[in-house]
Amino acid sequence: MKLFPSLLVLTALVLTAFATPSAPAQAQQAPSVAFDWLEYSGSDPTDEFSTPSPDEYRNPIIQGFYPDPSIVRVGADYYLTNSTFGYFPGLPVFHSRDLVSWTQIGNAIDRPDQLKLGRGDMTKGPFAPAIQHRDDLFYIVNTCFKCEWNFVITAKDPAGPWSDPVWLPDLGGGIDPSIFFDEDTGRAWIVNNDIPPGGERYSGHRAIFLQEFDAKGLKTFGPRTVILDAGFKPEEKPGYVEGPHIFKRGDWYYLTAAQGGTGDGHRQVILRSRKVIGPYEPKADNPVLTQMDLPDRRLLPVTSLGHADFFSTPKGDWYAVFLGVRPYKQGNFNTGRETFLLPVTWKDDWPEILPARTVVPLRAKRPDLPKGSAPVPTSGPFTVRDEFDGTKLPLHYMMRRAPAERWFSVSGGKLVIRGRTEGLSTEGNPSFLARRLQHQQMSTTTLMDYSGLRRGDVAGLAIGQNEKFWMSVQVERTGNGARVTVRRRAGATDPAEGALLGSAPLRAGPARSIRLRIDGSGPDYSFLFAEPTGGWRILAEKVDGTILSSTVAGGFQGAVVGPFVTDGDAGKR
């Protein structure tokens, strides 16, 4: 009898736990929106007169936000990786056999717990990776800015999986590490940039350090020695010597590095020595690659060349991959830093990529290699339509920072995104999946079912640089129905939801699908929509898109475009 009151209390607690909440259960769920497909189409003003012949290739070889290229040859195969900064997954890995057709085969950082890509500036993340191979093992050394700095990861297969990072504390707060395997001695070395001993003599004063590397134990050891202080012609106080690589040809060790910062003064220099530890003598007519010696007002320029990586083919032909930018107006470029390829010529055991005052060619003779192909084009005018078949996203999609939870799925030919309170203006991980902008003229379109939206929710198509600079065309759910809007955020002082540039009500009825489109041409952007029974309608046009250039938005990224969903009124329904 004494147990009876306790049973009543327990029963009441159980019934309370399963009782119907005061608000409908459906209203407490986060919005989920289905995207049937996303189509990206692009071209450039140079396409009309730079179409390559069958024995030529086109530069850039990988267009869009693919900076700081590093490459390694393993037999007849070439593998290349790039910086990704605050985007996840990070460090894309490409494969090619002809150096022209490139296929992304993986991402070296594809697990959220590999790196702490948390909140904050989008430059926080992996940049300037360097890929190498030895004894059936691939290595990538890298810097994660404001994580734990420098690390190495390894993989048997370059497509992955790659290991968790092993940190390299001896490199301190330096950046841009690169491994050199000396096949003649069997020793390995890491070269990187850092502040010189004794500190800076002037703003931007940096040095290149060399330290031995244990390739099995994955650690540096021994003395860390300066092999280049202040770059080429130190008396001229060159800024930011960085991105170093060491390679060997014949009896010479070559040290190459970029200097002059990442703007128009970016250039590549070369030095050589009979010993890996130096001393290194500079080439008298450095730089071996630049565009800073050309007129500023030239037609359709390519600028800021540098961060080169030298390599050879099995036949002994030499090439270099490097970054460059293609401004469209007053130095602005929305496509970010891109990957270029050019042959290297040799004279008196000195290499040269471009003679002085020579415009970087947009077409060049194809390497003497068997011609290949790629399922997804990376250069020239092209259209890519992602149908979201299968269960995985295409490898070229990214998100801002690493996710703490899974908020999207791919199945049944649809991409379904679950909205959360992290919006496009937050310094976290919004429900926004994007591909890189790869052309100066582009159109991106998607078909979206917005029936999952509730009051306050937003879903659509966005293009942006970071949380402070973006534009979007979207459906917004209000208490009075749904409307399609265009919004733009052009800095931290703009409202978080973006300034309203255009709006139109959507027709009431059972149909809840809509096509959304963003068109861009240089600095001008237009935003359109189409309901199921109608044609395209322009909501806003000639919107200033220079906010998508890193010269305005800051950082080192390029613009990205893709679908997003935001839970705009969580807990208030």
Residue pairs with C-beta under 8 A, 6 or more apart in sequence:
21 28
23 573
27 454
27 573
28 573
30 418
30 419
30 420
30 567
30 570
31 418
31 419
31 452
31 453
31 454
31 457
31 459
31 565
31 567
32 416
32 417
32 418
32 419
32 452
32 565
33 416
33 417
33 419
33 448
33 449
33 450
33 452
33 453
33 459
33 563
33 565
34 414
34 415
34 416
34 448
34 449
34 452
35 388
35 414
35 415
35 416
35 417
35 446
35 447
35 448
35 449
35 563
36 387
36 388
36 413
36 414
36 446
36 447
36 448
36 449
37 385
37 386
37 387
37 388
37 446
37 447
38 385
38 386
38 388
38 415
38 435
38 444
38 445
38 446
38 562
38 563
39 383
39 384
39 385
39 386
39 443
39 444
39 445
39 446
40 383
40 384
40 385
40 386
40 435
40 438
40 442
40 443
40 444
40 561
41 382
41 383
41 384
41 442
41 443
41 444
42 381
42 382
42 383
42 437
42 438
42 439
42 440
42 441
42 442
42 443
43 381
43 439
43 441
43 442
44 326
44 381
44 439
44 440
44 441
45 300
45 440
45 441
46 300
46 362
47 380
47 381
50 58
50 362
50 363
51 58
51 363
52 58
52 363
53 363
55 365
55 366
56 363
56 364
56 365
56 366
57 99
57 100
57 341
57 363
57 364
57 365
57 366
57 367
57 379
58 362
58 363
58 379
58 380
59 302
59 340
59 341
59 342
59 360
59 361
59 362
59 363
59 364
59 379
60 324
60 326
60 338
60 339
60 340
60 379
61 99
61 100
61 102
61 321
61 339
61 340
61 341
61 378
61 379
62 69
62 80
62 82
62 94
62 102
62 338
62 339
62 378
62 379
63 335
63 338
63 378
63 379
63 438
63 439
64 335
64 336
64 338
64 436
64 437
64 438
64 439
64 558
65 335
65 336
65 337
65 338
65 436
65 437
65 557
65 558
65 559
65 560
66 82
66 92
66 336
66 337
66 338
66 339
66 436
67 82
67 83
67 127
67 307
67 323
67 336
67 337
67 338
67 339
67 556
67 558
68 82
68 83
68 127
68 128
68 129
68 243
68 307
68 323
68 337
69 80
69 81
69 82
69 307
69 309
69 321
69 322
69 323
69 339
70 80
70 81
70 82
70 128
70 129
70 130
70 131
70 178
70 245
70 309
70 321
71 78
71 79
71 80
71 131
71 309
71 311
71 321
72 78
72 79
72 131
72 132
72 133
72 138
72 311
73 311
73 312
73 313
73 314
74 133
75 314
76 97
76 314
76 369
77 95
77 96
77 97
78 95
78 96
78 97
78 99
78 311
79 93
79 94
79 95
79 131
79 133
79 138
79 158
80 93
80 94
80 95
80 96
80 102
80 131
80 321
80 339
81 91
81 92
81 93
81 94
81 108
81 129
81 131
81 140
82 91
82 92
82 129
82 339
83 91
83 126
83 127
83 128
83 129
83 556
84 90
84 91
84 92
84 109
84 125
84 126
84 127
84 398
85 122
85 123
85 124
85 125
85 126
85 127
85 145
85 555
85 556
85 557
86 117
86 120
86 121
86 122
86 123
86 124
86 125
86 400
86 401
86 557
87 122
87 125
87 398
87 399
87 400
87 401
87 557
87 560
88 109
88 112
88 117
88 398
88 399
88 400
88 401
88 402
88 403
88 429
89 107
89 109
89 110
89 398
90 107
90 108
90 109
90 110
90 115
90 117
90 125
90 126
91 107
91 108
91 109
91 126
91 129
91 140
91 142
92 104
92 106
92 107
92 108
92 395
92 396
93 104
93 105
93 106
93 107
93 108
93 131
93 158
93 159
93 160
94 102
94 103
94 104
94 105
95 102
95 103
95 105
95 158
95 159
96 102
96 103
96 372
96 374
97 369
97 370
97 372
98 366
98 367
98 369
98 370
98 371
98 372
99 313
99 319
99 341
99 367
99 369
100 341
100 366
100 367
100 371
100 372
100 379
101 371
101 372
101 373
101 374
102 374
102 378
103 374
103 375
103 376
104 376
104 395
104 396
105 158
105 159
105 395
106 158
106 159
106 160
106 162
106 395
107 160
107 395
108 129
108 140
108 153
108 155
108 160
108 162
109 115
109 126
109 153
109 162
110 160
110 161
110 162
111 161
112 402
112 403
112 404
113 164
113 402
114 153
114 162
114 164
114 165
115 125
115 126
115 144
115 147
115 165
115 402
116 144
116 147
116 148
116 402
117 124
117 125
117 147
117 401
117 402
118 124
118 401
118 402
119 401
119 427
119 428
120 146
120 427
121 146
121 427
121 555
122 400
122 401
122 465
122 466
122 467
122 555
122 557
123 145
123 555
123 556
123 557
124 144
124 145
124 146
124 147
125 144
125 145
125 147
125 401
126 142
126 143
126 144
127 142
127 143
127 145
127 175
127 556
128 142
128 143
128 175
128 176
128 242
128 243
128 307
129 140
129 141
129 142
130 140
130 141
130 142
130 176
130 177
130 178
130 179
130 245
130 309
131 138
131 139
131 140
131 158
132 138
132 139
132 140
132 141
132 178
132 179
132 180
132 181
133 139
134 181
134 188
134 215
135 215
136 156
137 154
137 155
137 156
137 215
138 154
138 155
138 156
138 157
138 158
139 152
139 153
139 154
139 179
139 215
140 152
140 153
140 154
140 162
141 150
141 151
141 152
141 168
141 177
141 178
141 179
141 190
142 150
142 151
142 152
142 153
142 177
143 149
143 150
143 151
143 174
143 175
143 176
143 177
144 150
144 151
144 165
145 175
148 165
148 167
149 167
149 168
149 171
149 172
149 173
149 174
149 175
150 167
150 168
150 171
150 174
150 175
150 177
150 192
151 165
151 166
151 167
151 168
152 165
152 166
152 168
152 179
152 218
153 162
153 163
153 164
153 165
153 166
154 162
154 163
154 218
155 161
155 162
155 163
166 218
166 219
168 177
168 190
168 219
168 220
170 211
170 219
170 220
170 221
170 224
171 177
171 190
171 192
171 194
171 209
171 211
171 220
172 194
173 194
173 195
174 192
174 193
174 194
174 195
174 209
175 192
175 193
175 194
175 242
176 192
176 193
176 242
176 243
176 244
177 190
177 191
177 192
178 190
178 191
178 192
178 244
178 245
178 246
179 188
179 189
179 190
179 213
179 215
180 188
180 189
180 190
180 191
180 245
180 246
180 247
180 248
180 276
181 188
181 215
182 188
182 189
182 248
182 276
183 248
184 248
187 212
187 276
188 212
188 213
188 214
188 215
189 210
189 211
189 212
189 213
189 246
189 276
190 210
190 211
190 212
190 213
190 220
191 208
191 209
191 210
191 227
191 244
191 245
191 246
191 255
192 208
192 209
192 244
193 206
193 207
193 208
193 209
193 240
193 241
193 242
193 243
193 244
193 257
194 206
194 207
194 209
195 205
195 206
195 207
196 205
196 206
196 207
196 226
196 229
196 230
197 207
197 226
201 230
201 237
202 237
203 239
204 237
204 238
204 239
204 240
204 261
205 230
205 237
205 239
206 230
206 231
206 239
206 240
206 241
206 242
207 226
207 228
207 229
207 230
207 241
208 226
208 227
208 228
208 229
208 241
208 244
208 255
208 257
209 224
209 225
209 226
209 227
210 224
210 225
210 226
210 227
210 246
210 276
210 277
210 278
211 220
211 221
211 222
211 223
211 224
211 225
212 220
212 221
212 222
213 219
213 220
213 221
214 220
214 221
225 277
225 278
227 255
227 277
227 278
227 279
227 280
228 241
228 244
228 255
228 257
228 271
228 280
230 237
230 238
230 241
231 238
231 239
231 241
231 257
231 259
231 269
232 238
232 259
232 269
232 271
232 282
232 286
232 287
233 282
233 286
238 259
238 260
239 259
239 260
239 261
239 265
240 258
240 259
240 260
240 261
241 257
241 258
241 259
241 269
242 257
242 258
242 259
242 307
243 257
243 258
243 306
243 307
243 308
244 255
244 256
244 257
245 255
245 256
245 257
245 308
245 309
245 310
246 253
246 254
246 255
246 256
246 276
247 253
247 254
247 256
247 310
247 311
248 254
249 312
249 318
249 346
249 349
250 349
251 274
252 272
252 273
252 274
252 349
253 272
253 273
253 274
253 275
253 276
253 280
254 270
254 271
254 272
254 310
254 351
255 270
255 271
255 272
255 273
255 280
256 268
256 269
256 270
256 271
256 288
256 308
256 310
257 268
257 269
258 266
258 267
258 268
258 269
258 306
258 307
258 308
259 267
259 269
259 306
260 266
260 267
260 292
260 306
262 304
262 306
262 337
262 556
263 304
264 291
264 292
264 296
264 303
264 304
264 331
265 292
266 290
266 292
266 303
266 304
266 305
266 306
266 307
267 286
267 287
267 289
267 290
267 292
267 305
267 306
268 287
268 288
268 289
268 290
268 305
268 306
268 307
268 308
268 322
268 353
269 282
269 283
269 286
269 287
269 288
270 282
270 283
270 286
270 288
270 350
270 351
271 280
271 281
271 282
271 283
272 280
272 281
272 283
272 349
272 350
273 279
273 280
273 281
283 350
285 356
288 308
288 351
288 352
288 353
288 354
289 305
289 306
289 308
289 320
289 322
289 342
289 353
289 354
290 305
290 306
290 354
291 301
291 302
291 303
291 304
291 305
291 324
291 359
291 360
293 356
293 357
294 301
294 357
294 359
298 359
300 326
301 326
301 327
302 324
302 325
302 326
302 340
302 359
302 360
302 362
303 324
303 325
303 326
303 327
303 331
304 323
304 324
304 325
304 337
305 322
305 323
305 324
305 340
305 354
305 360
306 322
306 323
307 322
307 323
308 320
308 321
308 322
308 353
309 320
309 321
309 322
310 318
310 319
310 320
310 344
310 351
311 318
311 319
311 320
311 321
312 318
312 319
313 319
313 367
313 368
313 369
315 368
317 343
317 367
317 368
318 343
318 344
318 345
318 346
318 351
319 341
319 342
319 343
319 344
319 367
320 341
320 342
320 344
320 353
321 339
321 340
321 341
322 339
322 340
322 342
322 353
323 337
323 338
323 339
323 340
324 337
324 338
324 340
324 360
325 333
325 335
325 336
325 337
325 338
326 333
326 335
326 338
326 440
327 333
328 334
328 440
328 522
328 523
329 522
329 523
329 546
331 551
332 523
332 546
332 549
332 551
332 552
333 549
333 550
333 551
333 558
334 437
334 440
334 520
334 545
334 548
334 549
334 558
334 559
335 436
335 437
335 438
335 439
335 440
335 558
335 559
336 436
336 437
336 550
336 556
336 557
336 558
336 559
337 556
337 558
338 558
340 360
341 364
342 353
342 354
342 360
342 361
342 364
343 353
343 364
343 365
343 367
344 351
344 352
344 353
345 351
345 352
346 352
354 360
376 384
376 394
376 396
377 384
378 438
381 439
384 435
386 394
386 435
387 413
388 410
388 413
388 414
388 415
389 413
390 410
391 409
391 410
391 411
392 410
393 408
393 410
393 415
393 433
394 435
396 435
396 436
397 433
397 434
397 435
397 562
398 433
398 434
398 435
398 436
398 560
399 429
399 430
399 432
399 433
399 434
400 428
400 429
400 430
400 432
400 466
400 467
401 428
401 429
402 429
403 429
404 429
407 417
407 418
407 420
407 431
408 415
408 416
408 417
408 418
408 431
408 433
409 415
409 416
410 416
415 433
415 563
417 431
417 433
417 459
417 563
417 564
417 565
418 431
418 565
419 431
419 457
419 458
419 459
419 565
419 566
419 567
419 568
420 430
420 431
420 566
420 567
420 570
421 566
421 567
421 568
421 570
422 428
422 429
422 430
422 431
422 566
423 430
423 458
423 496
423 497
423 566
423 568
424 430
424 432
424 462
424 464
424 467
424 470
424 472
424 489
424 498
424 564
424 566
425 467
425 468
425 470
425 489
425 496
425 497
425 498
426 467
426 496
427 467
430 564
430 566
431 564
431 565
431 566
432 462
432 562
432 563
432 564
433 562
433 563
433 564
434 462
434 464
434 560
434 561
434 562
435 560
435 561
435 562
436 558
436 559
436 560
437 463
437 520
437 548
437 558
437 559
437 560
437 561
440 520
440 521
440 522
441 520
441 521
441 522
442 519
442 520
442 561
443 517
443 518
443 519
443 520
444 461
444 463
444 517
444 518
444 561
444 562
445 515
445 516
445 517
446 461
446 515
446 516
446 517
446 563
447 513
447 514
447 515
448 459
448 460
448 461
448 475
448 513
448 514
448 515
448 516
448 563
449 512
449 513
450 459
450 475
450 477
450 482
450 512
450 513
450 514
451 512
453 459
453 475
453 477
453 482
454 477
454 569
454 573
455 477
455 478
455 479
455 569
455 573
456 477
456 478
456 567
456 568
456 569
456 570
456 572
456 573
457 476
457 477
457 565
457 566
457 567
457 568
457 569
458 474
458 475
458 476
458 477
458 565
458 566
458 568
459 474
459 475
459 563
459 564
459 565
459 566
460 472
460 473
460 474
460 475
460 484
460 516
460 563
460 564
461 472
461 473
461 474
461 516
461 517
461 518
461 561
461 562
461 563
461 564
462 470
462 471
462 472
462 474
462 561
462 562
462 563
462 564
463 470
463 471
463 472
463 518
463 520
463 525
463 548
463 559
463 560
463 561
464 470
464 471
464 472
464 548
464 559
464 560
464 561
465 547
465 548
465 549
465 550
465 553
465 555
465 557
465 558
465 559
466 553
466 554
466 555
466 557
468 489
468 491
468 492
468 494
468 553
469 489
469 490
469 491
469 547
469 548
469 552
469 553
470 488
470 489
470 498
471 486
471 487
471 488
471 489
471 498
471 518
471 525
471 527
471 543
471 545
471 547
471 548
472 486
472 487
472 488
472 498
472 564
473 484
473 485
473 486
473 516
473 517
473 518
473 527
473 528
473 529
473 539
474 484
474 485
474 486
474 487
474 516
474 564
475 482
475 483
475 484
475 485
475 506
475 514
476 482
476 483
476 484
476 485
476 568
477 568
481 505
481 506
481 508
482 505
482 506
483 503
483 504
483 505
483 506
484 503
484 504
484 506
484 514
484 516
484 529
484 539
485 500
485 502
485 503
485 504
485 539
486 500
486 501
486 502
486 503
486 527
486 539
486 540
486 543
487 497
487 498
487 499
487 500
487 501
488 494
488 498
488 499
488 501
488 543
488 547
489 495
489 496
489 498
489 499
490 499
490 544
490 547
491 547
501 527
501 539
501 540
501 543
502 527
502 539
502 540
503 539
504 529
504 537
504 539
506 514
506 531
507 531
511 531
511 532
511 533
513 532
514 529
514 530
514 531
514 532
515 529
515 530
515 536
516 528
516 529
517 527
517 528
517 529
517 530
517 536
518 525
518 526
518 527
518 528
518 561
519 525
519 526
519 527
519 528
520 526
520 545
522 545
523 544
523 545
523 546
524 541
524 542
524 543
524 544
524 545
525 541
525 542
525 543
525 544
525 545
526 538
526 540
526 541
526 542
526 543
527 538
527 539
527 540
527 541
527 543
528 536
528 537
528 538
528 539
529 536
529 537
529 539
530 536
530 537
546 552
547 553
548 559
550 556
550 557
550 558
